Amino acid sequence: MALTVVREIRRPYDPDVQAIEDFETDVLSGFVLARAASGITDGSIRREIGDLDLIRSWFGRPLWEMAPPDADRYFGQATRGLSASTRYLRSFALATYFRFIELRMKPQLYRLTGRVAECPLDEMNTPRHQSRMGLRIPPEQHEVQRLFAGWREDLAGCRKFAPAARNYVASRLMGQVGLRINEVRMLDLADAHWDLGRYGKLHVRFGKGARRTGPRARMVPLINGAGDLLRWYVEEVWGHFPADHTRPGAPMFPSERRATDGTSLRVGDHALRLGLAEAAERHLAVWDGKMTPHVLRHFCASDLYLNGMDLMAIQELLGHEWLVTTLRYVHVHRGFVEEAWQAGQQRAAARLSGLVT
C-alpha cells in the first residue's frame, strides 16, 4: 500500500478584524429583530442582550467561538456565586443566540470563518432552573385577615391617606384575585369594566407570557370582594391624586410624582412592595421580611381552593398556561386531608339519608 500526498484545496480562512466585527454586529442586530418579531417584550430583549454582552466580555472573542469547555468554565466558575435564576437566564440567552445563528447565519459564518455554529451548552453543563424548586408557602387565612384589618385601621390616621390607601388596595387585589404586582401597577382606570359578568371584570393587559413570549391579556372577574374594594378605591381615593380621569391611559394606581404635563405617573413596584412590607412589619410580625406580592398570589390560589373553587377556574384566574403550574400555587394545611374526608362522609350520609326517607 502506497501513501498519496493530498493537497488542501480549500482557501485559508483569515478574515480581517473589521470584517469579524461587522459580521458580529449584523448577527446581533438580526437577533434583536427576530426576537422582536416573535413578540418578545423590549424589556426581555434588553435582558438577553445584556446577558450576552456579559458573556462576550468574559470570553473576549465572538460567542460563536465558544466550545463546551468554555461554557463549563463560565457557568462552573465565573458565575458560581450568582443565583440559580440568573445563571439559568444567561444560559437561556446564550442558547437562543446560538439557535438564531444555526437557523439564520450558519452559511455566512462558515464562508467568513470556516466555523460551523454549535451551541456550547449541552445536557451536562446547562444550568438548571432551581428557583422553581423553592416553595412559597403562604400564611393562613386568619393571618392575612389580621394583616389587612390592621392595615385598614391605619388608613384613618395616616399622614398620607391616598398613597397608603393605594398600596392597601393594590395588595388586597393580589390576595383576592391573584394579580401579579406588574399586572396591578399597569392597570388603567378604564380597565375596570363594572358591567361585565356577575361581579364586574378587570382587563389585565400585561399578563405574564409563558416562556418569555410577551404579555398575554386576560379578563379577571372581581370576585372574593374585589369588586366592592375597587369601587371604594375609585370613588373615594383615586380623586386625591392629581390625575385626570378623562385622559386616555389614566393609571388605576397613580404615583405621587408628576409628569412634565402635571399629570400623575404610574406607581412603581418598589412603592407597592415597600407598603406591603411595612404593613407586615406592623401587623404580622411572624411574616416580617417574608411577605411579598407573590406570596399573596400563592395565598389567593390556596384560599380559593380551600373554599371549594375548581383548579381549572383558579388556573384561568391566575392566567397560567398549564394546570401543573397552578398546582404549585396551591398549598393546603396539615388537617386538609382529614377535613376533606369528613366532608365526603357527611355528603355520603346526606345522600343515604335522602334515599332512606
C-alpha positions in Angstrom: 0.0 0.0 0.0 1.4 3.4 -1.0 0.8 6.8 0.6 -0.5 9.6 -1.5 0.0 13.2 -0.7 -3.3 15.1 -0.7 -3.2 18.9 -1.2 -5.6 21.1 0.8 -7.6 22.8 -1.9 -9.9 24.9 0.5 -8.8 28.5 0.8 -7.5 29.5 4.2 -9.9 31.5 6.4 -8.2 34.6 7.5 -10.7 37.4 7.6 -9.7 40.8 8.8 -10.7 42.1 12.2 -13.1 44.7 10.8 -15.0 42.0 8.8 -15.4 39.9 12.0 -16.6 43.0 14.0 -19.1 43.9 11.2 -20.4 40.4 11.0 -20.8 40.2 14.8 -22.8 43.4 14.7 -25.0 42.1 11.9 -25.7 38.9 13.8 -26.7 40.8 17.0 -28.9 43.2 15.0 -30.6 40.3 13.3 -31.1 38.5 16.6 -32.8 41.5 18.2 -35.1 42.0 15.2 -36.0 38.3 15.2 -36.8 38.3 18.9 -38.9 41.5 18.5 -40.8 39.9 15.6 -41.7 36.8 17.7 -43.4 39.1 20.2 -40.8 39.2 23.0 -41.1 42.4 25.0 -38.4 45.1 24.8 -37.5 44.5 28.4 -36.9 40.8 27.9 -34.8 41.6 24.8 -32.7 44.1 26.7 -32.0 41.5 29.4 -31.0 38.9 26.8 -28.6 41.4 25.1 -27.2 42.4 28.5 -26.6 38.7 29.4 -24.9 38.1 26.0 -22.7 41.2 26.5 -21.6 40.0 29.9 -20.7 36.5 28.5 -18.9 38.1 25.5 -16.9 40.4 27.8 -15.7 37.4 29.8 -14.9 35.3 26.8 -13.1 38.1 24.9 -13.9 36.7 21.5 -17.0 36.3 19.3 -19.5 34.0 21.1 -19.7 31.6 18.1 -16.2 30.5 19.0 -17.3 29.2 22.4 -16.9 25.5 22.9 -18.4 23.3 25.7 -15.2 23.6 27.9 -15.5 27.4 27.7 -19.2 27.2 28.8 -18.0 24.8 31.6 -15.6 27.4 32.9 -18.0 30.3 32.6 -21.0 28.7 34.3 -19.0 26.5 36.6 -16.5 29.1 37.8 -17.2 32.7 36.7 -20.9 32.7 37.6 -20.6 30.3 40.6 -21.7 32.9 43.1 -24.7 34.2 41.2 -28.3 33.0 41.9 -29.6 29.9 40.1 -32.2 32.1 38.3 -29.6 34.5 37.0 -27.4 31.6 35.7 -30.3 30.0 34.1 -31.4 33.2 32.3 -27.9 33.7 31.0 -27.7 30.1 29.6 -31.1 30.7 28.1 -29.9 33.8 26.3 -26.8 32.0 25.1 -28.7 29.0 23.8 -31.2 31.3 22.0 -28.4 33.3 20.4 -26.8 30.1 19.0 -30.2 28.8 17.8 -30.6 32.0 15.8 -27.1 31.6 14.3 -27.8 28.0 13.4 -31.1 28.8 11.7 -30.2 32.1 10.0 -26.5 32.7 9.8 -24.8 29.4 9.5 -23.8 29.7 5.8 -22.5 33.2 6.2 -20.5 32.3 9.3 -18.9 29.3 7.5 -18.0 31.3 4.5 -16.3 34.0 6.6 -14.6 31.9 9.3 -14.8 28.3 8.3 -16.6 27.6 11.5 -19.8 25.6 11.9 -22.0 27.1 14.7 -22.6 24.7 17.6 -24.1 25.6 20.9 -21.6 25.1 23.8 -24.4 24.1 26.2 -25.4 20.5 26.3 -27.1 18.1 28.8 -24.1 18.1 31.0 -23.4 21.8 31.6 -26.8 23.6 31.1 -27.7 25.4 34.4 -30.9 24.1 35.9 -33.7 26.5 36.8 -33.5 25.6 40.5 -35.6 28.6 41.5 -38.7 26.7 40.5 -38.0 24.2 43.3 -38.4 26.8 46.0 -41.9 26.8 47.6 -43.6 30.0 48.7 -45.8 28.6 51.5 -48.3 31.4 52.1 -49.7 32.5 55.5 -53.0 31.1 56.7 -56.3 32.9 56.2 -56.6 34.3 59.8 -53.1 35.8 59.4 -53.9 37.6 56.2 -57.1 38.8 57.7 -55.2 40.2 60.7 -52.7 41.9 58.4 -55.3 43.7 56.3 -57.5 44.5 59.3 -54.7 46.3 61.0 -53.6 48.0 57.7 -57.2 49.2 57.2 -57.3 50.8 60.7 -54.0 52.6 59.9 -55.6 54.4 57.0 -57.8 56.5 59.3 -54.9 58.3 60.9 -52.1 58.0 58.4 -50.3 61.2 57.2 -50.6 60.5 53.5 -54.0 58.8 53.0 -54.0 58.5 49.2 -50.8 56.6 48.7 -51.4 54.5 51.8 -54.9 53.5 50.6 -53.5 52.8 47.1 -50.9 50.4 48.5 -53.5 48.7 50.6 -56.0 48.2 47.8 -53.2 47.0 45.4 -52.1 44.4 47.9 -55.6 43.3 48.6 -56.2 42.7 44.9 -53.1 40.5 44.8 -54.6 38.4 47.7 -58.2 38.4 46.4 -57.8 37.6 42.7 -54.2 36.7 42.4 -52.8 39.5 40.3 -49.1 39.9 39.9 -47.5 43.1 41.0 -46.8 44.3 37.5 -50.3 43.4 36.4 -51.6 45.6 39.2 -49.4 48.6 38.5 -50.1 48.5 34.8 -53.8 48.7 35.2 -55.6 51.8 33.7 -58.7 53.3 35.2 -60.6 52.2 32.0 -59.6 48.6 32.6 -62.3 48.2 35.2 -65.5 47.0 33.4 -68.2 47.1 36.1 -70.9 45.9 33.7 -69.2 42.6 32.6 -70.3 39.4 34.2 -71.9 39.0 37.5 -69.3 40.9 39.5 -67.6 43.1 37.0 -64.2 42.3 35.4 -60.7 43.7 35.2 -58.9 43.8 31.8 -55.4 42.7 32.7 -53.5 43.7 29.6 -50.0 43.0 30.8 -50.3 39.4 32.0 -47.0 37.5 32.1 -46.3 35.5 28.9 -45.3 31.9 29.2 -41.6 31.2 28.2 -41.0 34.9 27.9 -43.3 35.2 24.8 -44.6 38.7 25.8 -47.6 39.9 27.7 -50.9 37.9 27.5 -54.1 39.7 28.3 -57.0 38.2 30.2 -60.2 39.2 31.9 -60.2 38.8 35.7 -63.6 38.7 37.4 -63.9 40.9 40.5 -64.8 38.0 42.8 -63.9 37.5 46.5 -64.9 41.0 47.5 -62.5 42.6 45.0 -65.3 44.5 43.2 -66.5 46.4 46.3 -62.9 47.1 47.3 -62.0 48.5 43.9 -65.2 50.6 43.6 -64.5 52.2 47.0 -61.0 53.0 45.9 -62.1 54.6 42.6 -64.9 56.6 44.2 -63.2 57.6 47.5 -59.4 57.5 46.9 -58.5 57.9 43.3 -59.5 61.6 43.2 -56.9 62.5 45.8 -54.2 62.1 43.1 -53.5 64.8 40.5 -54.8 62.6 37.7 -57.4 63.3 35.0 -60.0 60.5 34.7 -60.9 61.7 31.2 -57.3 61.3 29.9 -56.7 58.1 27.9 -54.4 55.8 29.7 -55.0 57.3 33.2 -53.4 54.8 35.6 -55.6 52.9 38.1 -52.8 53.3 40.7 -51.0 56.6 40.2 -47.8 57.8 41.8 -47.4 61.0 43.8 -44.8 62.1 41.3 -46.0 64.0 38.3 -45.1 64.1 34.6 -44.0 67.2 32.8 -47.6 68.0 31.9 -48.6 67.9 35.6 -50.4 64.5 35.5 -49.6 61.6 37.8 -47.2 58.9 36.7 -47.9 55.3 37.3 -46.9 53.9 40.6 -43.6 51.8 40.7 -43.4 48.3 42.0 -40.9 49.4 44.7 -43.6 51.6 46.4 -46.1 48.7 46.4 -43.6 46.2 47.8 -42.5 48.7 50.5 -46.0 49.4 51.5 -46.8 45.7 51.9 -43.5 45.0 53.8 -44.1 47.9 56.2 -47.7 46.7 56.9 -46.4 43.1 57.6 -43.8 44.5 60.0 -46.5 46.4 61.9 -49.4 43.8 61.9 -47.9 40.4 61.1 -44.5 40.2 62.8 -44.1 36.5 62.1 -44.0 37.4 58.4 -41.7 40.4 58.7 -39.2 40.3 55.9 -41.0 37.4 54.2 -44.3 38.9 53.0 -44.1 39.7 49.2 -46.7 40.3 46.5 -46.1 36.8 45.1 -46.7 35.3 48.5 -50.2 36.9 48.3 -50.7 35.4 44.9 -50.0 31.9 46.4 -52.3 32.7 49.2 -55.1 33.6 46.8 -54.8 30.3 44.9 -54.7 28.3 48.2 -57.5 30.2 49.8 -59.8 29.8 46.8 -59.1 26.1 46.5 -59.7 25.5 50.2 -63.1 27.3 49.8 -64.1 25.0 47.0 -63.0 26.6 43.7 -62.2 24.2 40.9 -58.5 24.0 40.0 -59.2 24.9 36.3 -61.1 28.0 37.4 -58.1 29.0 39.5 -55.8 28.4 36.5 -57.9 30.7 34.4 -58.0 33.4 37.2 -54.2 33.4 37.6 -53.5 33.3 33.9 -51.5 30.1 33.9 -51.0 28.3 30.6 -50.6 24.9 32.2 -52.6 23.4 35.1 -49.4 21.9 36.6 -48.2 25.5 37.2 -51.4 26.2 39.2 -50.8 23.1 41.3 -47.5 24.6 42.5 -49.5 27.6 43.8 -52.0 25.6 45.9 -50.8 24.8 49.4 -53.1 23.1 52.0 -52.8 23.0 55.8 -52.0 19.8 57.7 -55.6 18.9 58.5 -56.9 19.3 55.0 -57.0 15.6 54.2 -58.9 14.8 57.3 -61.4 17.6 56.8 -61.9 16.6 53.1 -62.6 13.0 54.2 -65.0 14.2 56.9 -66.8 16.4 54.4 -67.1 13.5 52.0 -68.5 11.3 54.7 -71.1 13.9 55.5 -72.2 14.2 51.9 -72.4 10.4 51.6 -74.5 10.3 54.8 -76.8 13.0 53.5 -77.3 11.2 50.2 -78.0 7.9 52.1 -80.5 9.7 54.4 -82.3 11.0 51.3 -82.6 7.5 49.9 -83.8 6.0 53.1 -86.5 8.6 53.7 
